[in-house]
Amino acid sequence: MLKIRKNEIQQYLFLLPVFIIVLVIFAYPYIRNLIYSFYDISFGGAESNYIGLKNYTYLLGSGFFWESLWKSLYWTFGNLVIQLIVPLFLAILLNVKMKGIHLARSLIMLPWIAPTVAVAVCMRWMLLPRIGIINAFLTSIGLMEKQIHFLGNNTTAMPALILLNSWKFLPFGTLMILAALQAIPLSVFEAAEVDGATGFQKFRFVTFPLLSSMIWFVGFLAFAWNFNTFDFIWLTTQGGPGTATQTLPVLIYRTAFKTFRLGEASAVTVFIGIFLIILGFFYFSYLTPKEKQ
Amino acid sequence: MAEINRTKNIITIFVIILVLALIIWPFVYIFISSFKPLKEIMSRASFLPVDPTLKNYQTLLFARTPVRDFPRFLFNSLYVSVFTALFTLIISSISGYGIARNRRLRAGLISKFLLFIYVFPTVVLLVPIYKLFTTMNLYDNLFGLIIIYTALVSPFCTWLLVSFLENIPRELEESAGIDGAGTFTTFTRIVIPLASPGLVTAGAYSFITAWGEYMFALILISSNLKKTGPLGLATFTAEQYIEWGPLLSGSILIMIPVFILFMPVSGYFIKGFTAGAVKE
């Protein structure tokens, strides 16, 4: 009995390193954020006055906060739709046994592991009017009549960014859904075939239901990641033109490090934190499959 | 029937190659374009360079000024990434082992909690980390970046390693114990070598993440000497006149180490990455 006790304590000790990190780098700063959000803090922190809920009332009464929230939702759901639907087809396509398929699966991962900075910089160049290859291609096949400055235009900036970002994140969903596909035992398909199911029926009634928990998983990760994207947007448009692509993370950065209103930025982060904690709670309590005993 | 299968196979191969080409072409195009002289980069696009040159790489690597010292930026990134990977492996293998060997922890909230940290909105940490690191003398300090990157990746790497570590048969450890090995010896001599595919995955993941990270480098690094590759490259785009030539070659130089590191371990990587997720 004592032996077991000792073992268990030892096992909890093993967890210490990661817990210290989570406490110091995630939990503590987040609580500090909560405190900052009640203060008026200028950059450098020389003076900070307690102002109660003023940061919050200011934000809620301002148009730009709601505009950023709307931009964030537009960005997140736009990305989510593409990053769930396309990988489903890619995964089914790649779920075959043939020579070189492993190489194909590795190559398809490249956009995901490529550093965001490099992708963003190169995409900016490729999207330029007159110079960029994307404009040249789209006009030459007759899809567009004249060249468009995609990232410098209020209506096109957001959709263009969504497409580019989705391109970068397609591999992740593909990889995950492919793994789930491969975990489905072949006998399930054989049984469906014996019962006379067509290809589409097999997908609709066998594959898809068995994939649903993985699709929720990918959806959850993709939602959270996209909602938090800062670097890709900042490196391509800096939230512009104007505020056309200013999502909440960009707003936080701009408020804190460009206009130096740290307290106000903290108030925005509190919103984001609460929003994602609720989302995570729902995901983990309702959508994860119950443990099989 | 065999005939139908063959045409079906050929169509599948064709579609796979087409999709791959669609996904990969930007890298190929950027690579080729990085050998174009400025005149071609700034004019109507042609796919292949008419007059190929190494000038874009030369300006980046040899025309060094204190403000634009790209080799130095790359070296800083290398330094930060190597230590991030090292610290992450130490931390996450210890913690992952603790979880894998305790059924109650494994089935319970802990592994979900680690996964939740993985999707934690890091952007909410900008202000408090900035303030915390300035008071702790970690502002404009590469060691500060190593700390924050290790913190960002180690919860996920722990989660990743659990699925590798729990597959190691307990009997091996027990027999080592009978032979007189203590917990530490068992861990370093038996567990770690057997978990090496997982360690490779976790190590590559943390290296790649640290190598490409931009947001924290942006708020925590200010002096030119300490800029990382991504931060250095990004500052080139903020200049009045954007020089696209060195930007393209710089992008290639930032991507190449990641690809070289990734391709040999991609099999492990894909397996390791998905093993936990399929179970979850």
Interface residues (C-beta under 8 A of the other chain):
Chain A: E8 Q10 Q11 Y12 L13 F14 L15 L16 P17 V18 F19 I21 V22 V24 I25 F26 Y28 P29 Y30 R32 N33 Y36 G45 L90 L93 L94 V96 M98 I101 H102 A104 R105 S106 L107 I108 M109 L110 P111 I113 A114 P115 T116 V117 A118 V119 V121 C122 M123 R124 W125 M126 R130 I131 G132 I133 A136 W167 L170 P171 L175 M176 L178 A179 A180 A183 M214 F217 F220 L221 A224 W225 F227 N228 F230 D231 W234 L235 L248 P249 I252 Y253 A256 F257 L262 A265 S266 T269 V270 I272 G273 L276 G280 F284 T288 E291
Chain B: N9 T12 I13 V15 I16 V19 L20 I23 I24 P26 F27 Y29 I30 I41 M42 S43 R44 A45 F47 I90 I91 S92 I94 S95 Y97 G98 I99 R101 N102 L105 A107 I110 K112 L114 F116 I117 Y118 V119 F120 P121 T122 V123 V124 L125 L126 V127 P128 I129 Y130 K131 L132 I147 I148 T150 A151 L152 S154 P155 T158 T183 I208 W211 G212 Y214 M215 L218 I219 G229 P230 L233 A234 T237 W244 L247 L248 G250 S251 I252 I254 M255 V258 F259 F262 M263 S266 G267 F269 I270 F273 T274 A275 A277 V278 E280
